[in-house]
Amino acid sequence: MVDRVGGLRRKTRYKLGKKVSLKGKISIRNYMQSFNEGDRVVLSAEPAIQSGMYHPRFYGKHGIVQRQLGTCYEVKIKDFTKEKLVIVHPVHLIRSKI
């Protein structure tokens, strides 16, 4: 049987790429944003920063902030029928409008 070649970011170029007009320095406001327990957030990866990034299969998922772990946040998301906890840096989170 043939093994798959590649790692965690395999076949994710459309998710983890940026538009040319948005390339460059990231916003310090997004990097330093803070959330409270119970806030609803959307997981949206910032490809310029790899630390604190979640697995690409969770891209675009909605979740609820459970608690803060150092500079990162523990977010509870629903993956099909299971509840999962994902540890995410705040630069990869967007406050949900819902």
C-alpha positions in Angstrom: 0.0 0.0 0.0 1.3 3.5 -0.8 1.8 6.0 2.0 0.6 9.6 1.7 3.4 12.1 1.3 3.0 15.3 3.2 2.1 16.6 6.6 -0.5 18.5 8.5 -0.9 21.3 5.9 -1.2 19.0 2.9 -3.8 20.0 0.4 -4.7 23.2 2.3 -3.3 25.9 0.0 -6.8 27.3 -0.7 -7.5 27.6 3.0 -4.2 28.8 4.3 -3.3 31.2 1.5 -3.7 35.0 1.5 -4.8 37.4 -1.1 -1.9 39.5 -2.6 -3.5 42.7 -1.3 -3.5 41.3 2.3 0.1 40.1 2.4 2.6 41.7 4.7 2.4 42.7 8.3 -0.5 41.5 10.4 -2.7 43.7 12.4 -1.5 44.1 16.0 -5.1 44.6 17.1 -6.0 41.0 15.8 -2.9 39.6 17.5 -3.6 41.1 20.9 -7.4 40.7 21.0 -9.0 39.2 24.1 -12.1 37.1 24.6 -14.2 36.3 27.6 -15.6 33.0 28.7 -18.7 32.2 26.7 -17.9 34.4 23.7 -18.8 32.9 20.3 -16.0 32.8 17.8 -15.2 31.6 14.3 -11.9 29.8 13.6 -10.2 31.5 10.7 -6.5 30.8 10.2 -3.9 33.5 9.8 -1.3 31.9 7.6 1.4 34.3 8.5 1.6 32.9 12.1 1.9 29.2 12.5 2.0 29.0 16.3 -1.3 28.3 18.0 -2.9 27.2 14.7 -5.5 24.4 14.8 -5.9 21.5 12.4 -7.1 22.7 9.0 -10.2 20.5 9.1 -11.7 22.9 11.7 -11.4 26.0 9.4 -14.6 28.1 9.5 -16.1 26.3 12.5 -18.0 28.2 15.1 -17.2 27.6 18.7 -17.5 28.9 22.3 -14.5 30.1 24.3 -14.2 27.9 27.4 -11.1 29.5 29.2 -7.8 31.1 28.6 -4.6 29.1 28.6 -1.6 31.5 28.8 -1.9 33.6 25.6 -4.2 31.1 23.9 -7.8 30.2 24.3 -9.6 26.8 24.7 -12.5 26.7 22.2 -15.2 24.1 22.3 -16.4 23.2 18.8 -18.8 20.6 17.4 -17.3 18.2 14.9 -20.2 16.2 13.5 -21.7 14.7 16.7 -18.6 15.1 19.0 -17.7 18.1 21.1 -14.0 18.9 20.8 -11.7 21.3 22.6 -9.2 23.1 20.4 -6.4 25.4 21.8 -6.1 28.4 19.5 -4.1 31.6 19.5 -6.3 34.7 19.3 -4.9 35.8 16.0 -6.8 32.8 14.5 -10.1 33.7 16.0 -12.8 36.1 14.8 -15.7 37.3 17.0 -19.0 35.8 15.8 -21.8 38.2 14.8 -24.4 35.7 15.9 
